């Protein structure tokens, strides 16, 4: 399976503040593309940003940050480019927080990205 980044930065301004904060995270974009194709799966992503743990839910090509505010502009990533993915859980979609059915748990980014090629 070949996956391309779905989200792209549309406007690039050199003097724009916070560009790093709300730019494009290629890894998250690749996971969004994967989830568009695997519509019966959702991904729970654990990542760190500046030492803080963040949790992101990805389902049917869309991301939502569970531990912080989700950026409303679809051209911008829910996590900054400097975020480091710690683990990915594959769960049965749609996401129901009261009844999470794990298909795979604790995958590393390196292990998961082999599915994207």
N, C-alpha and C positions, 0 to 999 in steps of 0.2 A: 504494500500500500504506500503510495506517495502522498505526502501531505505538504501543503504550502501554507505559509502564514496568511491568515485571513484578515487580520487587522493591520492597517498600515497608517502611519502618520500622514495626514493629508496636508497639513500646513507646517512648514518649517520656517521659523523666524530665529535668526541668530541671537537676537537679544531677548528672546522669550524666557522669562524666569520659570523655573520648575519643569523645564523640558525633560530632564532626566526623571523627574518624579512621575510625569504623566506621558512619557514617550511610549515606545514600542518595546515590549518584551517578546522576543522571538519565540522563546520556549512556550510561553502561555499561548501565543498565537498558533503554534503547532498543535498544542493540545486541544484548542478550540476546533481546529480543522479536523482532527481525529474524531472528536466527539460529534461533529456534524455527520460523519460517515457511520459511526457506531452509535446509532440513535437509541439503542436499548441500554446503553451504558452511561453512567455519570462518573466524573472523576473528582475525587477530593484531593486537593493538592496542599501539601504543607511546605511552606517556604520560609526563609528568613530574609528580612530586610533590615539592615543595620543592627543586627543582633536581636530583633524582635520577630517572634513567630507569627506568621500570617496563614490563614486557611482560606482556600478558594474552591468554590464549587464550579465545575464546568459541565454543562449539559446542552446538547444539541447546538453546539457552536457558540454558546454564550457563557461568559464568566461572571461570577458574583463573589465579591470578597465577603467572607463570613465574619471576619474579625475587625474590619475597618469599613469606612465608607467606600462604596463602589463608584468609580468615575462614571458619569452619565454619558460622556462622549464616546461613541462606539469606535472611533478612530484611535482611541488611547487605551492602553493596557490597564488592567486592574492592579497590576504590580509593576514597579519600576524595573528597568532593564538590569539594575544591580541586584535584584532578588535572586536568591539561590534556592532552587527546589531541593527539599530534603527528602520527600517521599510522595508517592502517588498511590492512592487507593482507588481501585476500580470497583464501582458498586452498580447494582442493578438499578436502572432508571425506570421511571422518574424518581427523583430524590424524595424520600419520605423520612424526615429526621426521627420519627418515632419508630421506624422499622427499617433500619439500614441493612441491606443484604449485600455483604462483601463478596465480590467475585475474586478479587486479588487484593492483597494488603501489603503496604510497606515497600512498594517497588521504588527503586532508585531511578533518577532521570536517565542514567546511562542504560539501565535495563529496559526502561519503557521506550526510549527513543528508537530502539531496534524495530519496533512495530511501525514506525513512521517511514521506513525506507522502502 
